[in-house]
């Protein structure tokens, strides 16, 4: 039985508008990145075998809009807008989930070459021979349940 090590989960406490969290899989070359540069938070699937950053990004998914989060915080009378982002990898190193405040918001499956996010955005027309499925990022409760069940198997 494999046990999770501290290195299998990365986390960050941040204020929406500025965040960066990168986590490498135990399986080379996969990496995921959560980034918020002020307007929105995105979750990226990356192949770190590429030297140029623009070539390493396989997919990007919108996780939130900073303005919408601020409005939600105000409506809920949340005193401190701090959030906790964490990334957890599957035991096989082929799946990663982004959690915000303990709730799954994005999931990348490097084996299936696809991502799922609650915003289901952005989506692009597929081209023949595409390496990665970017035509839909629809959320999948089944994919999340499979991921979480495998952590404790």
ABEGO torsion letter per residue (X at the ends): XBBBBAAABBBBBBBBGBBBBBBBBABOABBBBBBBAGABBBBBBBBAABABAAAABABBBBABBAAAAAAAAAAAGBABABBBBBBBBBAAGABBBBBBGGBBABBBBAAAGBBBBAAGOBBBBBBBGBABBAABABBBAAAAAAAAAAAAX
